[in-house]
Amino acid sequence: MNQIVNVAIQVLPQKGGEISYAIVDKAIEIIKESGFKYQVCPFETVVEGEFKAIMKLIEDIHQVCYNEGTISMLTYIKIESSSIKEVDIEDKIGKYR
């Protein structure tokens, strides 16, 4: 299972009893540096790439959040995959650009 997938990732790291958007920014930096195709949205960031590599990316995101002082974190993940074709961010939002 290493096909191209779209994964929506939302992290809500808590530090000092509140969600830390500065830490969310660090998570987005990890995504940006990964080289994957991605789209930042208001509630989540959608990443396109090989399934196993994106699971590793999620692990890296968690690590950077905890390195930045996260006490606890909720992570929401949605995965779109297909057995007959590669999924593409542009298929979904290209017509809106």
Phi, psi and omega in degrees: 000080180226035178282170177285130181229164169251133179231124174268125184239125173233121175247139178235079182283135179253135178214126181067029177081003180226161173292132181259104179289337174295324177286324174302319177300322177295321178297318179295325176299320178298318178297313181301316182288344183291337183087355177288152169291134182210163177220117176279129179239171184300327185247347185200169174240130180262130182238140179243130179172189180290138185309306184297321180293323179289326175297323176293321177300318179298320175299317179296321178298315179300317182298315181295323179298316179290325176297332181273003174104011177301134177268315175212161186208137169260137177232126178249130183229130173238134183238128170250126177223166180213142178272352184245344178204161174283139178272150188221133178303318183299328177302329184268321187240354183307322182291348181264358181270000000 
